[in-house]
Amino acid sequence: MPVKRLIYYTYEKLLEKEVQKGIIPTHVGLILDGNRRYAIEKGFPDVSLGHKEGAKKLDDVLQWCAEYGVKIVTIWGLSTENVERDDGELKALFTVIKDKIQDLSQNPIVKKYGFRIKVMGNLQLLPDALKEVARQAEDITKDHKNHILNIAIGYGGRQEIVEAVRKAIRNKTTVSHMELADSITIDDITSHLYTNGIPDPDLIIRTSGEVRLSGFLLWQSAYSEFYFCDALWPAFRKIDFLRAIRSYQHRHRRFGR
């Protein structure tokens, strides 16, 4: 074994032992950033090849999450802003996402560990073929009970909150505008979010060195811990994942108290 690989292997095993002693987050959110930059760095002729490499990486990460006991994974694959990209790139990106969701519905890792797939976001922004594949994936995995995989596509945190408020208002039967305004509660909004019924994320990981949420799970992340990783998403390694978990374990979570 080459020296570099030996060092990497030894360090990974040390990280594993350390992480296994601590508390594992129940819900991890992942901002999958850096696919285009990865393609450029690698000299790929088409940036869609970077997205394809990123799609492959998801299998590894789901495997790691299942092995270490992460029950819920929420990934952000496409924002509402991304939908405004160049038509050629967007069409290729839609194809990569459609193919990956179709793969996940039959994926051995999803089957083995019992991941139930939920696709969330403004699905009206998506092509019909992608919407249909998303519906099929949800249906195929609806009886999986061990883990949840939320796939956010056509998703924006601000838009999610606005839509939740609108739904909360529609369910109210108060008379005046003042009564309506006074009647809206935190629970009213929470119950109409895409993630209703599951715990808020304990840890959110963003790859590619960007240090911001960009609108990801704005409401749900009020008390989440954040970990920003320099690795581009397709190059995200197990040691990067373990470092993120270790960083989470070293935080003292007070939930505003």
Secondary structure, 3 states (H helix, E strand, C coil): CCHHHHHHHHHHHHHHHHHHCCCCCCEEEEECCCHHHHHHHHCCCCCHHHHHHHHHHHHHHHHHHHHHCCCEEEEEEEECCHHHCCHHHHHHHHHHHHHHHHHHHCCHHHHHHCEEEEEECCHHHCCHHHHHHHHHHHHHCCCCCCEEEEEEEEECHHHHHHHHHHHHHHCCCCCCHHHHHHHCCHHHHHCCCCCCCCCCCCEEEECCCCCCCCCCCCCCCCCCEEEECCCCHHHCCHHHHHHHHHHHHCCCCCCCC
